[in-house]
Amino acid sequence: MEYIFLILICLMFLMVLWVILELNIKKLKQIGEDKELDSITKDFPDNIDICKNILNKLGNNNVNIKEDKDSKTSLYVVVTNTITIANIRDSYTRIQTVAHECIHSIQSKRMLWFNFIYTNIYMLYFLIVSILTVCNVITKPSIFLYILIVMGMVQYFIRSMLETDAMTKARYIAKEYLEENNICSKENVNKIVSKYDELNNMGIKLVNLDIFAKDILKIIIYSIICIL
């Protein structure tokens, strides 16, 4: 009964958060798709050149940079100290996206390494206890569920800090890049940055909820396993 109650509480919290944060994925996609701004930014320098410029501005020139045209996700990997830029050449959001990954590269290496190592331990713990519970090796799963909840809280706290920091600062770095390199008019800079503000207004909330929801999902899944 306690597991069913926990599942219901988790689902209720997710629904409440979705409502009070006023999230609208369809609207977010519409903001991210702007043909006028796409046409303005299509003649900007290549993503790798933008990345190098921003990294130089941030005083970090020892990062490996590569572009993966088959990927839809840009990311910075602390293990290899590499920024991978996705296939975003035709999107006006690319300057802010590149700036976002550049900011990750200068964040606290202690936090980045902890996030990388801890995330893998967290996933491994979830998989192992789930398998052991299914196989009836773990017969009293409550303590393991509590550990999973605490681990999820720590995971959310670290990831949220890293992502919120990068998303918040990327807007300002992108604006400085546009202004300092004189690659478009001041009017167009203001148009682009205004759209970045709209994206961040909803995007930051959505990213944080996504991180939280993935942790909650693990709790729900393990609770269902415990019931079975």
C-alpha positions in Angstrom: 0.0 0.0 0.0 2.8 2.4 0.8 4.3 2.0 -2.6 1.0 2.7 -4.3 0.7 5.8 -2.2 4.2 6.9 -3.1 3.5 6.5 -6.8 0.3 8.6 -6.6 2.1 11.3 -4.7 4.9 11.4 -7.3 2.4 11.6 -10.2 0.4 14.3 -8.4 3.6 16.4 -7.8 4.5 16.2 -11.5 1.1 17.3 -12.6 1.0 20.2 -10.1 4.5 21.3 -11.2 3.5 21.1 -14.9 0.4 23.3 -14.2 2.0 26.0 -12.0 5.1 26.3 -14.2 2.7 27.0 -17.2 4.7 24.8 -19.6 3.7 24.5 -23.2 6.0 22.4 -25.4 4.1 23.3 -28.6 4.6 27.0 -27.8 8.3 26.5 -27.0 8.8 24.7 -30.4 7.1 27.7 -32.1 9.4 30.1 -30.4 12.4 28.0 -31.5 11.3 28.1 -35.1 11.6 31.5 -36.6 12.2 31.7 -40.4 13.0 35.4 -40.3 15.7 35.0 -37.7 17.0 31.8 -39.3 17.5 33.7 -42.5 19.4 36.4 -40.6 21.8 34.0 -38.9 22.4 31.6 -41.8 25.2 33.7 -43.1 26.9 33.9 -39.7 30.2 32.1 -39.2 30.3 28.3 -39.0 29.4 26.9 -35.6 33.0 25.8 -34.9 34.2 29.3 -35.6 31.6 30.7 -33.3 32.6 28.2 -30.6 36.3 29.1 -30.9 35.5 32.8 -30.7 33.3 32.4 -27.6 35.9 30.0 -25.9 38.6 32.6 -26.6 36.4 35.3 -25.0 35.9 33.0 -22.0 39.7 32.4 -21.8 39.4 28.7 -22.4 41.3 27.6 -25.5 42.2 24.0 -24.7 38.8 22.5 -25.5 38.3 20.0 -28.3 35.5 21.0 -30.7 33.7 18.8 -33.2 30.5 19.0 -35.2 28.2 16.0 -35.5 25.7 16.6 -38.3 23.8 13.4 -37.4 23.1 14.5 -33.8 20.3 16.7 -32.6 21.9 17.3 -29.2 24.9 19.5 -28.5 26.9 18.7 -25.4 30.1 19.2 -23.4 31.8 16.0 -22.1 34.2 16.7 -19.3 35.9 13.3 -19.6 37.3 14.2 -23.1 37.1 17.9 -22.6 35.1 18.1 -25.9 32.2 20.2 -27.1 30.1 18.4 -29.7 27.9 20.7 -31.8 24.7 19.1 -33.2 23.1 19.8 -36.6 21.9 23.3 -35.8 23.4 25.2 -38.7 20.1 26.5 -40.0 18.7 27.6 -36.6 18.9 31.1 -35.1 19.3 29.4 -31.7 22.7 28.1 -32.6 24.7 31.0 -31.1 23.0 30.6 -27.7 23.4 26.8 -27.9 27.1 27.0 -28.7 27.5 29.6 -25.9 25.7 27.2 -23.5 28.2 24.4 -24.1 31.1 26.8 -23.9 29.9 27.9 -20.5 29.7 24.2 -19.4 33.4 23.9 -20.3 34.4 26.6 -17.8 32.2 25.5 -15.0 33.7 24.0 -11.9 35.6 20.9 -13.0 34.9 19.4 -9.5 31.2 19.7 -10.1 31.4 18.5 -13.7 33.4 15.4 -12.7 31.2 14.7 -9.7 28.1 15.0 -12.0 29.6 12.6 -14.5 30.7 10.0 -11.9 27.7 10.3 -9.7 25.2 10.0 -12.6 26.8 6.7 -13.6 26.8 5.4 -10.1 23.1 6.5 -9.7 22.1 4.7 -12.9 24.1 1.6 -12.0 22.5 1.5 -8.5 19.0 1.8 -10.0 19.6 -1.0 -12.4 21.2 -3.3 -9.9 18.6 -2.9 -7.2 15.8 -3.2 -9.7 17.2 -6.5 -11.0 17.9 -7.9 -7.5 14.4 -6.9 -6.4 12.8 -8.6 -9.5 14.8 -11.7 -8.8 13.7 -11.6 -5.1 17.3 -11.3 -3.9 16.2 -8.1 -2.2 13.1 -9.0 -0.1 12.9 -5.8 2.0 13.2 -3.1 -0.7 12.1 -0.1 1.4 15.6 1.0 2.5 16.8 0.7 -1.1 13.9 2.9 -2.2 14.8 5.5 0.4 18.4 5.5 -0.8 17.2 5.9 -4.4 15.1 8.9 -3.4 18.0 10.6 -1.7 20.3 9.9 -4.6 17.7 11.4 -6.9 17.6 14.6 -4.8 21.4 14.9 -5.0 21.3 14.2 -8.8 18.7 16.9 -9.4 20.5 19.5 -7.3 23.8 19.1 -9.1 22.3 18.9 -12.7 19.9 21.7 -12.0 22.7 24.0 -10.9 24.9 23.2 -13.9 22.1 23.6 -16.5 20.4 26.7 -15.0 23.8 28.4 -14.8 24.7 27.6 -18.4 21.2 28.5 -19.8 21.1 31.8 -17.9 24.6 33.0 -18.9 24.4 31.8 -22.5 22.0 34.5 -23.4 24.4 37.2 -22.3 27.4 35.6 -23.9 25.5 35.2 -27.2 24.5 38.9 -27.1 28.1 40.0 -26.5 29.3 37.8 -29.3 26.8 39.3 -31.7 27.6 42.9 -30.7 31.3 42.6 -30.6 31.6 40.9 -34.0 29.3 43.3 -35.8 27.8 40.4 -37.9 24.3 42.0 -37.9 22.5 45.2 -37.2 21.7 46.3 -33.6 18.0 45.9 -34.5 18.6 42.3 -35.5 20.7 41.6 -32.4 17.8 42.9 -30.3 15.3 40.6 -32.2 17.5 37.6 -31.7 18.2 38.2 -28.0 14.5 38.9 -27.4 13.7 35.5 -28.8 16.4 34.0 -26.6 14.7 35.6 -23.6 11.4 33.9 -24.6 13.1 30.6 -25.0 14.8 30.8 -21.6 11.7 31.9 -19.8 10.1 28.6 -20.5 13.1 26.5 -21.4 14.8 26.8 -18.0 11.7 25.7 -16.2 11.2 22.8 -18.7 14.8 21.6 -18.4 14.6 21.6 -14.6 11.2 19.8 -14.6 12.7 17.2 -17.1 15.6 16.5 -14.8 13.2 16.2 -11.8 10.8 14.0 -13.7 13.5 11.5 -14.7 14.4 11.1 -11.1 10.7 10.7 -10.1 10.3 8.2 -12.9 13.0 6.0 -11.4 11.2 6.1 -8.1 7.9 5.2 -9.7 9.4 2.3 -11.7 11.1 0.9 -8.6 7.9 1.2 -6.6 6.0 -0.8 -9.2 8.8 -3.4 -9.1 8.4 -3.6 -5.3 4.6 -4.1 -5.7 5.1 -6.9 -8.2 
